[in-house]
Amino acid sequence: GESVGLHLPTLSVQEGDNSIINCAYSNSASDYFIWYKQESGKGPQFIIDIRSNMDKRQGQRVTVLLNKTVKHLSLQIAATQPGDSAVYFCAAGRGYSTLTFGKGTMLLVSP
Amino acid sequence: GAGVSQSPSNKVTEKGKDVELRCDPISGHTALYWYRQSLGQGLEFLIYFQGNSAPDKSGLPSDRFSAERTGGSVSTLTIQRTQQEDSAVYLCASSLNGGSEETQYFGPGTRLLVL
């Protein structure tokens, strides 16, 4: 099976800093990884995904890094803004019907 | 519609009662997913509908849980004889064709509290 964990339950940063949120997965057969953002009272929102044939993928202000050797995934947010405050969680699996979701890291951005 | 909608947004019920949760997916989306998000836990997959295919019910935790999708659109998740451990946020998501790497769009969830 798959277990997905996050390294820190809460991450506090100052506005403008870069944020790094980490995630570990257990199943080496997982080949698809997703990061979600969930604001209070709302459903999860897709941020970025990456397949196992890649080790880095960039979006707008976000970068996902995948290290398959140590089964580690990270989300980097550049120039963090107060609007980035939310819970971030990762998911790993072999497509949506097999995803296992992490519990989440709460990102707190201070102005 | 503009996005996935769910109703009710909040539901408080007494232990032993049945509840029905509704999901309206994005118009034209053929795939629909139900998840459960318990306090402090990650999302737990419950059930997946794709077009007219038989649903993937592998995530349903017990036979008290069931779901239907009528006309390939609206879905209802039913929990019979609710228990306190059923208290959670129930999230619905839809995607265009249910492809393994298609983006899912989530609704705001129904917060269920079983007293």
Interface residues (C-beta under 8 A of the other chain):
Chain A: V4 Y32 G41 K42 G43 P44 Q45 F46 D49 R51 F89 A91 R94 G95 Y96 S97 L99 T100 F101 G102 K103 G104
Chain B: V4 Y33 G40 Q41 G42 L43 E44 F45 Y48 D56 L91 A93 S95 G98 S100 E101 E102 T103 Q104 Y105 F106 G107 P108 G109
